[in-house]
Amino acid sequence: MATEELAVFASYEGKREEAVDYYRETLVAEPSFVSSVCGLGDVAAREGWEPELLRQAERALELNPRAHRALLLLAEYYYENDSTVAAVSYYERYAEVQADDAEARAALAEAYLFLGQTDLAEAQYREILAFDAYNEAAYLGLADLAARRGAVEAARSWFARGAERLPRSAEIRRQWGYYLCGHDEREEGLAVLREAVALDVSDYETRYYVRRESGLPPDAVARALEVDVDRLRARPVEAADYPHADAVMLLDQSIVYVNNDFTFREANHNLIAIMNDAGRERWGEITVMSGGGTEIKDARTHLSDGGVVDAVSIKSSSGYKVISMERVVPGAVLEVSYDLNLNRRMIFNLLQYYSQPFFMAELGEALRWTRFGVVVDDDFPARDRLDFALENDGIKKRRVRGDGRTAYLFERREVEALVEETFMPSRDAFAPHVRLSTLPDADTLAEWYRGELFGKFRVDDYMRARLAALDLPEEEEARAAALYYYVVREIESSGGSVYYPSPARLTLFRGRGRTVDRAVLLVALCRELGLEAKLALVGTGGAKGEWELITPDLFDSVLVYFPTLGPGGTFADPLLDTFAFGDVWTAAYGKPALIVDDRGYEIGRIPAEPFEKDSIALDLDLELDYSGAGAFRGRRAYRGLRGAYRDNFRDPENRDSNVEITLSQIFAAATIEDYGFENLTDLEGEFALLFEGRVPSFARLRGDTLAVRVVPYEFTLAQVFIASEKRQYPLRVERPEAWMDEVRVKIPAGYRVDWKPRGVRLRGPNSEYTLDVETDGDTLLLRRRLVIDQGDISPRDYKKFVKFCRQVDRVEKEEILLVPEPLEGAR
């Protein structure tokens, strides 16, 4: 079926959700389609969804007991989870159906070996050679069996026969050479290993072994990458030297070996000193990426008394391997060493290699020595285009060449642990880190993304039928807005990456998608109706957001651009619920953008300033009685991103409780008698909650004096923003916000104002506050305004901001005193 072919293609590209939806669509049409059931099992296996894997595999076997893909899924699952007996049972059943699957038979032979059934293992290897005389795994397996039995000549014979049949197999020569070196045939073994290195020039470990065993000194690159682990571990770690750390990385080394086809191997080595119980909790289980190429070399605990304890277990979970460490106590040092052999590029179809940022600091984790390296052959196609961006000072960098390869090394020593502080910027604002890319320019990335969009905007009859059911206005801007609201209402948003967008039809069919999927669907619908629309990809990170280094993970936000609407075009954010993009604040303001669709691209810039701040405005009338209670009627308006608050009130079942929670923030123990909304459903403009009721204690009665609160509710800024007197890092306010209150309090008859505070004007870093208290006949007029602008407040200005917050809090605790009018004729 065509839909299943789409599922297979999406699965191959790593688009899990898309593949699942296509497989499920196939099964809606034909529930007994075994291959689609197995396809769902394949996806579950790759994602580590073990219950779903078992469910789909067993469902497939119910439909067809000889469903070979299901049998293989179960065999691999049980073998991976150390249920070897069950794995053997499913491998045997699979071999009856797929007799010529050499890889599965080799796995079955390994399982037999694990159970000690060497004769059955040998039979499997010989069976493989019967239909595939050039199978590398079979020769290696038979040689290994002979070696286990102590049959030296038989082992040599199998290695020799394999090398003769497979003259280009570096692995056979590698294993043969190591076997000979381990059996006192050093010279012959080294000769065979040299042949292996000649066949696989990127095997630097074997090359280094041959150099060392031949008495030759290691080359410059090998020397630069060497680490004396014993010396690092022996140096004592004092808690006083790292007061903010729960663990200290004595060594944090990650070396990326890039192959000439842009696949790569990543070698990681960590030594972790546990400082306290928080460090123990953090590192008791260590998670690393999983996959067929993940090789864990060392996982052990070095105790303070000199003992060494191996890890308890290594289990697979959701695409990762979880290493359960043993005896993780303060004072212990954990050692973990593992390789990731990734035989695919980080981004499919993009023939450029890149790495994610390598960070040299973590919350709660100090680093004594951290190293990041990239090693390439001298004939690596993009060696001249390797670009590295270093953030912050103190990163030592060097280039080392030797033995036909080049190593680029970056390191820092004695990096302080990052301290978690409230409202701190993301760590890439101050943690030292390295970015690597071989992308020469933005055009390369743009061309790739344009190609990725090919076919994604296609509109079919299903989509046209949905469009035909809409009552759309004729005017262009109104029509674009109507389509926008249709998409944001119909498609449940899940955020997520802006890469690999789903086809528009699939997003509409399943009713959910990431922001980028919403954007693609909106563009497709607009184009179908003759409205020009494109994607606008933006990178909002970094201090300025400029494109200092082009990496495929450059973008983190997507907008939809309508070039023909308005004088300079109009942008809409599919993550929001309002089409009026210029009336809300967004981190994309002023940032460069890639304007792109499947037809072409250009580099543009998002308009720099919003029209007004994100704000909440309270307009309130309160009639006070002699007990301090009062009847109130008011309007609480939300502007900008605050319009998202309307989501809290859309569900009728939760509406009453959400209104009560909202008003309790203004009045304690208020009784709500009625409420309503402005613009609750149409999503346009300002949204407001209208309400009325009674409050039991807006003022306090002290003798015959009424003490009236100077504000209806306190901001308590110190409680919100101030966690300590000093900061190490900036305090980040993510978006500009404003609160504007106007409260009219009717004074009870027979009372007058005896004392009220003067007008207040306060300014702080990125902030200002005003409060005015006036009288107008028998009414108190209370006007308050607080504005805090978006941006970072530096540690140097933090004391001023603390002072500002505390001044505001003191002002808001003041009261207005009302006393009875003197009786006429009283002295």
ZADO-260403 format. One line per field, with one value per residue (C-alpha): x, y, z. Coordinates in steps of 0.25 Angstrom, whole numbers, plus 5000, padded with zeros to 4 digits. Example, Ala and Ser with C-alpha at 12.3 -4.5 7.8 and 13.67 -1.06 7.14 Angstrom:
residues 2
c1	[5049/5055]
c2	[4982/4996]
c3	[5031/5029]
end
This chain:
residues 827
c1	[5000/5005/5003/5011/5022/5022/5023/5035/5042/5038/5044/5057/5058/5057/5043/5037/5023/5021/5024/5015/5003/5005/5005/4993/4986/4989/4983/4971/4969/4973/4974/4981/4992/5004/5015/5009/5008/5022/5026/5020/5028/5041/5038/5036/5049/5057/5051/5052/5037/5038/5023/5019/5029/5024/5009/5011/5020/5010/4999/5006/5009/4994/4991/5002/5010/5021/5022/5038/5039/5032/5040/5053/5048/5045/5058/5066/5058/5060/5074/5077/5070/5078/5066/5075/5067/5055/5063/5068/5054/5050/5063/5061/5047/5052/5062/5052/5045/5057/5068/5077/5078/5093/5093/5081/5088/5101/5093/5087/5101/5105/5093/5097/5111/5105/5098/5110/5105/5117/5113/5100/5108/5118/5106/5100/5113/5115/5101/5104/5116/5108/5100/5110/5124/5129/5122/5132/5124/5124/5140/5142/5132/5138/5152/5147/5141/5154/5161/5151/5154/5169/5170/5181/5184/5169/5167/5179/5173/5159/5166/5175/5163/5155/5166/5168/5153/5152/5165/5159/5154/5162/5154/5158/5173/5171/5166/5176/5187/5183/5181/5195/5201/5194/5200/5214/5215/5217/5225/5215/5204/5209/5211/5196/5192/5200/5192/5179/5184/5187/5173/5166/5175/5165/5168/5177/5176/5182/5192/5196/5197/5206/5215/5216/5219/5229/5236/5233/5229/5214/5212/5209/5194/5194/5203/5193/5181/5188/5183/5189/5177/5184/5191/5178/5171/5182/5181/5172/5160/5156/5142/5147/5153/5139/5128/5117/5120/5112/5122/5136/5140/5154/5154/5143/5148/5141/5149/5141/5148/5142/5142/5144/5129/5125/5121/5129/5133/5132/5141/5137/5145/5140/5146/5136/5139/5126/5126/5113/5099/5094/5106/5103/5088/5093/5103/5097/5092/5099/5092/5099/5093/5090/5090/5098/5111/5111/5123/5124/5139/5140/5129/5134/5136/5149/5148/5156/5162/5168/5157/5150/5136/5130/5116/5104/5097/5096/5082/5075/5064/5058/5069/5080/5088/5087/5099/5096/5108/5112/5117/5115/5118/5125/5140/5138/5143/5134/5141/5133/5139/5130/5130/5119/5121/5110/5109/5100/5101/5095/5085/5080/5083/5092/5106/5113/5117/5115/5114/5105/5112/5121/5119/5130/5121/5109/5100/5106/5118/5132/5142/5157/5160/5151/5155/5148/5155/5153/5162/5161/5170/5178/5170/5157/5148/5144/5157/5159/5145/5145/5140/5141/5134/5138/5129/5136/5151/5160/5158/5172/5172/5183/5185/5194/5198/5204/5203/5194/5183/5181/5175/5168/5168/5161/5162/5159/5165/5158/5144/5135/5122/5110/5101/5086/5080/5066/5063/5077/5080/5082/5096/5101/5101/5113/5117/5130/5127/5131/5123/5128/5122/5127/5116/5122/5111/5096/5093/5097/5087/5076/5078/5077/5064/5058/5060/5054/5041/5039/5026/5022/5012/5004/4989/4980/4965/4964/4970/4961/4949/4953/4955/4942/4935/4940/4933/4945/4945/4949/4959/4973/4977/4964/4965/4979/4975/4963/4972/4982/4971/4966/4980/4983/4969/4969/4984/4988/5002/5014/5025/5038/5049/5047/5054/5048/5034/5023/5015/5003/4993/4998/4997/4983/4979/4985/4981/4994/5008/5020/5020/5027/5016/5006/5014/5015/5000/4997/5006/5000/4985/4989/4996/4984/4975/4985/4991/5006/5012/5026/5033/5042/5053/5059/5070/5066/5078/5091/5092/5090/5084/5093/5098/5113/5114/5106/5101/5089/5083/5084/5068/5059/5047/5038/5028/5019/5022/5012/5020/5008/5000/5004/5014/5026/5019/5013/5018/5010/5014/5007/5011/5002/4987/4986/4989/4993/5008/5012/5003/5011/5025/5034/5049/5049/5048/5060/5066/5071/5062/5063/5050/5048/5039/5041/5043/5054/5059/5065/5071/5062/5060/5048/5043/5050/5040/5026/5015/5012/5017/5011/5002/4991/4981/4971/4960/4952/4940/4938/4928/4933/4924/4926/4932/4943/4936/4932/4924/4932/4931/4943/4950/4963/4969/4981/4989/5000/5004/4995/4984/4988/4981/4968/4972/4969/4955/4951/4947/4933/4936/4948/4943/4937/4949/4959/4951/4951/4966/4969/4961/4966/4980/4973/4963/4965/4952/4944/4930/4928/4913/4915/4925/4927/4937/4941/4947/4948/4946/4950/4965/4966/4971/4970/4964/4957/4950/4938/4934/4926/4924/4927/4940/4940/4952/4957/4959/4962/4954/4963/4953/4946/4957/4957/4970/4969/4979/4987/4986/4976/4988/5003/5013/5023/5034/5045/5038/5037/5051/5061/5066/5079/5087/5097/5097/5108/5100/5091/5076/5068/5054/5050/5039/5035/5023/5014/5003/4993/4983/4972/4964/4952/4948/4935/4937/4926/4917/4921/4936/4948/4962/4971/4984/4989/5003/5009/5011/5022/5032/5043/5053/5062/5070/5060/5048/5040/5028/5018/5007/4997/4986/4976/4962/4951/4939/4935/4944/4958/4966/4977/4986/4998/5007/5019/5028/5039/5046/5052/5067/5078/5081/5095/5101/5107/5093/5086/5087/5080/5069/5068/5067/5056/5048/5048/5044/5032/5028/5029/5021/5010/5009/5004/4990/4980/4973/4959/4952/4938/4935/4934/4919/4914/4916/4927/4939]
c2	[5000/5014/5019/5008/5012/5026/5020/5012/5024/5033/5022/5021/5036/5035/5042/5034/5040/5041/5027/5023/5031/5025/5011/5013/5019/5007/4998/5006/5002/4988/4983/4970/4976/4969/4977/4990/4983/4979/4993/4999/4988/4993/5007/5003/4995/5007/5016/5007/5006/4991/4989/4994/4986/4973/4977/4979/4967/4958/4964/4961/4946/4945/4949/4940/4931/4931/4946/4946/4961/4959/4947/4954/4966/4957/4950/4963/4968/4956/4955/4970/4968/4956/4946/4937/4924/4932/4939/4925/4920/4932/4932/4917/4919/4931/4922/4912/4924/4932/4921/4930/4941/4940/4952/4945/4932/4938/4944/4931/4925/4935/4932/4917/4921/4929/4917/4908/4900/4901/4890/4896/4910/4903/4897/4910/4916/4904/4906/4920/4917/4906/4918/4929/4925/4939/4942/4950/4947/4932/4931/4939/4931/4918/4923/4928/4914/4907/4917/4915/4900/4902/4897/4906/4900/4900/4915/4919/4911/4918/4931/4928/4923/4935/4944/4936/4937/4952/4959/4973/4969/4977/4971/4957/4961/4970/4958/4948/4958/4960/4945/4942/4953/4946/4933/4936/4938/4953/4956/4948/4955/4969/4966/4962/4975/4983/4977/4981/4995/4996/4992/5001/5014/5020/5009/5017/5008/4996/5006/5011/4996/4992/5004/5001/4986/4989/4998/5011/5023/5028/5039/5053/5052/5039/5046/5058/5049/5040/5042/5037/5033/5027/5041/5048/5039/5040/5055/5057/5065/5075/5079/5093/5095/5092/5098/5098/5085/5072/5065/5068/5063/5060/5056/5060/5056/5054/5051/5051/5043/5047/5037/5042/5039/5048/5037/5037/5030/5038/5033/5037/5036/5041/5041/5046/5049/5048/5060/5058/5050/5060/5055/5041/5042/5049/5039/5026/5023/5028/5029/5028/5028/5013/5007/4996/5004/5007/5000/5002/4999/5002/5005/5004/5010/5013/5013/5022/5009/5005/4995/4995/4990/4988/4994/4985/4985/4991/4992/4998/5008/5017/5018/5019/5010/5012/5008/5005/5008/5001/5007/5021/5028/5042/5040/5030/5032/5027/5023/5022/5020/5017/5019/5023/5018/5025/5020/5031/5046/5055/5061/5052/5056/5068/5064/5072/5067/5075/5073/5079/5089/5083/5090/5091/5094/5088/5092/5086/5080/5085/5081/5079/5076/5076/5073/5072/5068/5065/5056/5055/5049/5058/5055/5058/5065/5077/5078/5093/5096/5092/5104/5105/5116/5117/5124/5131/5132/5122/5111/5106/5101/5095/5087/5074/5067/5053/5040/5045/5051/5064/5066/5079/5080/5089/5089/5096/5093/5097/5101/5105/5098/5106/5110/5109/5123/5128/5134/5131/5131/5118/5112/5116/5130/5128/5113/5111/5103/5099/5099/5091/5092/5089/5097/5108/5118/5120/5117/5102/5101/5108/5099/5087/5092/5096/5082/5076/5084/5078/5071/5076/5086/5077/5078/5066/5064/5061/5075/5082/5076/5082/5095/5095/5094/5107/5120/5129/5144/5150/5161/5155/5159/5154/5141/5139/5141/5132/5121/5123/5122/5109/5103/5107/5102/5089/5085/5082/5087/5080/5089/5082/5083/5092/5082/5070/5076/5067/5067/5077/5066/5057/5068/5071/5057/5054/5067/5070/5074/5082/5097/5095/5085/5095/5105/5096/5093/5108/5111/5100/5104/5119/5115/5106/5119/5128/5135/5136/5130/5124/5119/5129/5121/5128/5125/5132/5128/5135/5150/5156/5144/5147/5136/5135/5121/5113/5100/5091/5093/5108/5110/5108/5116/5117/5127/5129/5141/5147/5156/5163/5166/5180/5190/5181/5168/5161/5150/5140/5131/5117/5115/5126/5127/5141/5145/5160/5157/5171/5173/5162/5161/5150/5146/5146/5161/5168/5154/5150/5139/5129/5132/5119/5110/5098/5108/5117/5125/5138/5144/5154/5160/5160/5174/5180/5185/5181/5191/5189/5182/5169/5174/5171/5183/5183/5193/5192/5199/5195/5200/5199/5197/5200/5187/5187/5178/5182/5179/5180/5180/5179/5176/5169/5170/5162/5168/5162/5148/5149/5146/5132/5132/5131/5116/5114/5118/5111/5098/5100/5089/5096/5110/5113/5108/5115/5128/5126/5123/5136/5145/5139/5145/5159/5157/5147/5139/5147/5142/5143/5146/5147/5147/5148/5150/5159/5152/5138/5131/5140/5141/5155/5167/5169/5158/5161/5155/5162/5160/5164/5160/5162/5163/5161/5169/5179/5188/5185/5192/5197/5203/5214/5215/5207/5203/5202/5194/5203/5193/5181/5171/5172/5168/5163/5165/5161/5148/5146/5150/5151/5138/5143/5156/5154/5147/5140/5141/5151/5151/5149/5155/5147/5157/5171/5172/5183/5183/5195/5196/5206/5204/5213/5211/5218/5223/5219/5230/5238/5235/5243/5241/5244/5239/5234/5231/5241/5238/5228/5228/5217/5213/5201/5193/5190/5194/5205/5206/5217/5218/5230/5231/5242/5246/5250/5254/5241/5232/5228/5227/5217/5216/5207/5203/5193/5191/5181/5181/5169/5167/5163/5170/5168/5163/5177/5184/5173/5180/5192/5183/5176/5190/5194/5181/5183/5198/5193/5183/5193/5203/5193/5189/5203/5206/5218/5222/5226/5232/5236/5251/5259/5260/5274/5283/5274/5282]
c3	[5000/4997/5011/5017/5007/5013/5027/5023/5017/5029/5038/5030/5031/5047/5047/5057/5059/5044/5042/5053/5048/5034/5039/5047/5035/5027/5038/5039/5024/5026/5041/5037/5029/5037/5031/5037/5050/5049/5045/5058/5065/5058/5062/5076/5077/5072/5082/5093/5096/5101/5105/5091/5084/5091/5088/5073/5071/5078/5071/5058/5062/5065/5051/5045/5054/5043/5043/5042/5045/5058/5062/5059/5068/5080/5078/5078/5090/5099/5095/5098/5112/5115/5114/5106/5106/5101/5090/5085/5084/5075/5067/5064/5060/5051/5045/5040/5033/5028/5027/5019/5029/5032/5042/5050/5050/5055/5067/5070/5070/5080/5089/5088/5093/5104/5109/5107/5095/5087/5077/5073/5071/5062/5054/5052/5047/5038/5033/5029/5021/5014/5007/5009/5007/5009/5022/5031/5044/5042/5040/5052/5060/5056/5060/5073/5076/5073/5082/5093/5092/5092/5078/5073/5059/5056/5061/5052/5040/5041/5042/5030/5022/5025/5021/5008/5005/5009/5005/5008/5022/5033/5044/5041/5041/5053/5061/5055/5059/5073/5075/5070/5079/5091/5087/5087/5072/5073/5060/5052/5059/5057/5042/5041/5049/5040/5028/5036/5038/5023/5020/5031/5032/5042/5052/5061/5073/5065/5059/5072/5078/5066/5069/5084/5082/5071/5080/5072/5080/5078/5068/5072/5072/5080/5090/5091/5093/5104/5119/5131/5138/5151/5153/5152/5161/5172/5174/5186/5184/5196/5198/5202/5188/5181/5191/5181/5174/5177/5168/5162/5148/5149/5134/5124/5111/5098/5085/5072/5061/5047/5036/5022/5019/5030/5039/5052/5065/5078/5089/5103/5116/5130/5144/5154/5169/5177/5187/5195/5194/5183/5175/5179/5174/5161/5157/5163/5149/5137/5123/5110/5096/5091/5078/5071/5071/5086/5093/5108/5111/5126/5137/5151/5164/5170/5186/5195/5201/5188/5184/5170/5168/5154/5150/5155/5142/5128/5123/5110/5112/5101/5092/5103/5112/5127/5135/5149/5157/5170/5184/5180/5193/5196/5193/5182/5168/5157/5143/5131/5117/5104/5089/5081/5066/5058/5044/5040/5039/5050/5039/5028/5014/5019/5014/5025/5038/5051/5066/5076/5085/5095/5108/5119/5131/5138/5149/5162/5155/5155/5145/5148/5134/5122/5108/5094/5082/5067/5059/5044/5033/5025/5013/5020/5009/5018/5026/5021/5025/5040/5048/5063/5071/5085/5096/5107/5110/5116/5106/5102/5087/5079/5066/5066/5053/5052/5045/5034/5043/5050/5064/5068/5083/5093/5108/5121/5135/5148/5143/5155/5156/5151/5163/5161/5162/5160/5146/5141/5126/5119/5122/5108/5112/5122/5122/5113/5101/5087/5074/5062/5048/5034/5028/5020/5020/5022/5007/5010/5021/5014/5002/5010/5018/5004/4999/5012/5009/4996/4995/5009/5004/4995/4996/4993/4992/5007/5010/4999/5006/5019/5013/5005/5019/5024/5023/5019/5017/5003/5008/5008/5022/5028/5020/5025/5040/5038/5033/5044/5055/5048/5049/5063/5067/5059/5062/5076/5077/5083/5082/5078/5067/5055/5046/5038/5037/5034/5021/5023/5020/5031/5041/5037/5038/5051/5058/5065/5061/5065/5063/5050/5046/5048/5040/5028/5029/5029/5017/5009/5012/5009/4996/4992/4993/4986/4998/4998/5010/5014/5027/5035/5043/5054/5064/5077/5085/5089/5094/5080/5072/5060/5052/5057/5053/5043/5049/5045/5059/5057/5057/5069/5065/5053/5048/5036/5027/5018/5009/5002/5015/5021/5016/5020/5021/5033/5042/5050/5061/5060/5075/5080/5079/5073/5058/5063/5063/5065/5078/5086/5090/5085/5086/5071/5070/5063/5059/5046/5039/5028/5019/5012/5005/4994/4983/4989/5001/5005/5018/5025/5038/5048/5051/5063/5073/5078/5078/5093/5105/5110/5121/5131/5135/5146/5146/5159/5167/5181/5191/5205/5217/5232/5235/5224/5215/5201/5189/5176/5161/5152/5139/5138/5124/5118/5106/5098/5102/5114/5104/5106/5119/5112/5110/5125/5124/5111/5117/5123/5133/5140/5137/5151/5158/5149/5151/5166/5166/5158/5167/5179/5175/5176/5188/5199/5202/5192/5188/5173/5170/5154/5144/5129/5117/5106/5094/5100/5087/5076/5079/5074/5082/5097/5106/5119/5130/5136/5150/5162/5177/5191/5199/5214/5218/5209/5221/5235/5246/5258/5268/5260/5249/5236/5231/5216/5208/5198/5187/5184/5184/5186/5176/5187/5177/5187/5189/5174/5169/5181/5186/5191/5194/5183/5169/5161/5148/5142/5145/5132/5130/5118/5113/5116/5125/5131/5142/5142/5153/5155/5167/5172/5186/5191/5205/5215/5218/5230/5228/5223/5220/5232/5226/5212/5206/5197/5182/5180/5168/5168/5157/5157/5146/5135/5144/5149/5159/5162/5172/5173/5184/5182/5187/5178/5187/5194/5186/5187/5174/5175/5162/5161/5150/5150/5137/5137/5123/5116/5117/5127/5140/5143/5156/5157/5156/5164/5178/5172/5167/5181/5187/5177/5180/5195/5193/5185/5195/5207/5200/5197/5212/5215/5218/5217/5230/5229/5242/5245/5242/5255/5260/5256/5268/5274/5279]
end
